Amino acid sequence: MSKSHFKQYRRKQIAELRPYVPGEQLNERVSISAADRDAGSPRVGDMIARNPADHDDQWLVSKDYFEANFEPVE
C-alpha cells in the first residue's frame, strides 16, 4: 500500500441511488466492498448507486454511510 496520506474531498455532482430490494439478486455489475460483505450487506436499507455517465458502473452503499452522507435533491 502507498505511504501517501488521505485527504478530504467534497463531491461535485448529484448522485443517482436506488434502494436495495430484499432478496434481489445483484449481478456482477454491482460492486460490493469486502468490508460491506463482511458486515452482512446487501441488506435492508442499503442503496445501489450508479455512475450517471455509465449506468453499468454500479456499487452498493451501506445504509449507515448513505444516511450519514446523502440527502434527497428536491
N, C-alpha and C positions, 0 to 999 in steps of 0.2 A: 504494500500500500504506500502511496505517496506520502511524503512528510509535509506537504503543503497544508496550510491551515484553511479551515472552512470559514467562509464569510457569509453574511446575511444578504439576501436579495429579496426584493419585492416583485411579485408577478405583475406584468403589464397588461395582460389580456383577460378577457372573460373566459371562464372555464365551462365546459359542457359536461354535465354529470347526470346520471340517472340512478335510481335506486336498484340495488341488487334484489332480485326476486328469489325468496327462499325456494330451494330445490332446483333453481336454474342451473343448467349445465353450461359452465363457461368454457368457451373454446380456447385454443392456443393463442388467439389474438388478444386475450385479456391477460396481462401480466399481473402476477401476484407475488409480492416480495416474500422471501423466506421468513422474515420477521412476522409478516401478516399471517402466513400459513401456520407458523408455529403458535400464533395467538388464537387460532381457530377460524380464521377467515377462509372462504367467504361466509358471512353470517348476516342475520337481520340487522339493518341499519347501515351496512356498508354501501358504498356507492361505486358505480363504474364510470370512470372518466374517459374522455376521448379527446384526441388532438383535433381541433376544428379544421385543420388543413389536411388531415389524413385520418378519416374515420376508422380505418383498420388498426390504427395505433390506439390501443385501449389499455387501461390499467385499473386495478382495484384501489380504492381509497377507503381506509378503515373508518368506521363510524366515529371514533374518537377524534381522528385527525380532521375529518370532514367538519364535525361540529365546532372544532377549535379554529378552523381556518377559512370556512366558506359561509357565505350568506347569499340568499337569492337576489337576483337583479330584478328590479321592478320597473 
